[in-house]
Amino acid sequence: MKNTIIALAAAGFVTFGTAAQAGDVDAGKAAYATCVGCHGANAEGGVGPKLAGQATADIVSKLNDYKAGKQVGPMTSMMAPMAAGLSDADIANIAAYTASL
């Protein structure tokens, strides 16, 4: 019985942690407006790479790396200042939106 309660409690924390990181697609669409110039209206790519269809976790990871000032690729000098002002919620929302395309 004790093990069952511990397992259920742990599952609740895991589920809560996942839900807390899930982004809001509508909010992401609004935040994505500043990305359109380089990544396209439907995240199809342009000056910047195609974002549509990329995994949410990959977008979150890349945006966090840009925000932290890490060298991600040849466009880091353009992306780092764009990502610098994004909150964790903005990043999750943009990732959710681009993954929905």
ChimeraX attribute file (.defattr): number of C-alpha atoms within 10 A of each C-alpha:
attribute: neighborCount
match mode: 1-to-1
recipient: residues
	/A:1	6
	/A:2	6
	/A:3	8
	/A:4	9
	/A:5	10
	/A:6	11
	/A:7	12
	/A:8	11
	/A:9	12
	/A:10	12
	/A:11	12
	/A:12	12
	/A:13	12
	/A:14	12
	/A:15	11
	/A:16	12
	/A:17	11
	/A:18	10
	/A:19	10
	/A:20	11
	/A:21	16
	/A:22	15
	/A:23	20
	/A:24	16
	/A:25	19
	/A:26	13
	/A:27	16
	/A:28	20
	/A:29	20
	/A:30	13
	/A:31	17
	/A:32	23
	/A:33	12
	/A:34	11
	/A:35	16
	/A:36	16
	/A:37	14
	/A:38	15
	/A:39	19
	/A:40	19
	/A:41	14
	/A:42	15
	/A:43	23
	/A:44	17
	/A:45	16
	/A:46	13
	/A:47	10
	/A:48	17
	/A:49	13
	/A:50	16
	/A:51	21
	/A:52	19
	/A:53	12
	/A:54	16
	/A:55	15
	/A:56	22
	/A:57	14
	/A:58	13
	/A:59	19
	/A:60	20
	/A:61	15
	/A:62	19
	/A:63	26
	/A:64	19
	/A:65	18
	/A:66	23
	/A:67	20
	/A:68	12
	/A:69	16
	/A:70	13
	/A:71	14
	/A:72	14
	/A:73	10
	/A:74	8
	/A:75	13
	/A:76	17
	/A:77	13
	/A:78	11
	/A:79	21
	/A:80	20
	/A:81	13
	/A:82	15
	/A:83	20
	/A:84	15
	/A:85	10
	/A:86	16
	/A:87	12
	/A:88	13
	/A:89	16
	/A:90	21
	/A:91	25
	/A:92	25
	/A:93	26
	/A:94	28
	/A:95	30
	/A:96	26
	/A:97	25
	/A:98	23
	/A:99	19
	/A:100	14
	/A:101	13
